[in-house]
Amino acid sequence: MTVADVGVAIVTYNSAAEIGDCLAALTMASRAPLQIVVVDNASQDQTLSIVHATAPHVMVIPNSSNRYYAAASNQGIAAIDAPFVLLLNPDAAVPPGGVDALRQFLERHPDAAAVAPRLIGPDGRRQPSLRELPGLDTLWYDFTGLSVLFPRSRIFGRWRMGYFNGAQERIVPQPMASCLLVRREVFTEIGGFDESYPMFFNDVDWCRRTALAGLWIYYTPEVSVRHTGGAAVNRRKVRMIWMSHYAYFVYLHRLYATRPLMRALVWISAPALFASAIVRSVWWGPLRRMLVGRSSYRGGN
């Protein structure tokens, strides 16, 4: 049996609309065999039927309940014995030769622990998938609107790296894990995702631990991966809003664990953080349904 150089870990949750294209793209993304593992978080749609029908060679790990992203990703990583692990969202499609190009990038850059490609949306435009590590300052830049007013600022737009156009290869503190090729030995050294961040900020925490270990994560524009974005999150939007805000709070609380004054400021900032969650929940919940309902009603006249 041929041993794969690259293993692919895909976490699915009601991903029937996306997983077929994702797996089809992988058949042309590498000339060498890939070890593909799909970890399904108790999908209620046809996700598993599509996987079994279109890619019977894929290893499937079916969970009896939704274990969310961090735990399910760790399951997939643990099942892979290849020297490189590609973390891949089911709504991402790697271009022909894309996996090979990312692997070759790591082989050319022995100092790189991982590499992320350019992500492009359905409209063909580059997605803002690159980040610096957040802190209490970036939280307040968002609250005060400074990050919106000055998105390209190296201070106010620091978190989302609005100052970077994505055209050059560079080290990036925290790329989205929607498509990220990682050396298997890095997971051995620093561990997988912290499962106390079940859905959000687990990748931020992992990237921070990578940086603390003195390891570098790169971005390369030479590979462009089509990524829908938010496919699973949008299916349970309000719940995801609360989970993301709580994870942000936990991350900041741990970030300043040895700095009592900063940790106190995190607690002082908490009401504003959760007020933001309330506003977003109202918008994505009853208010949005009411506005959509009115629009539909007018359209029917």
Disulfide bonds with the S-S distance in Angstrom:
none
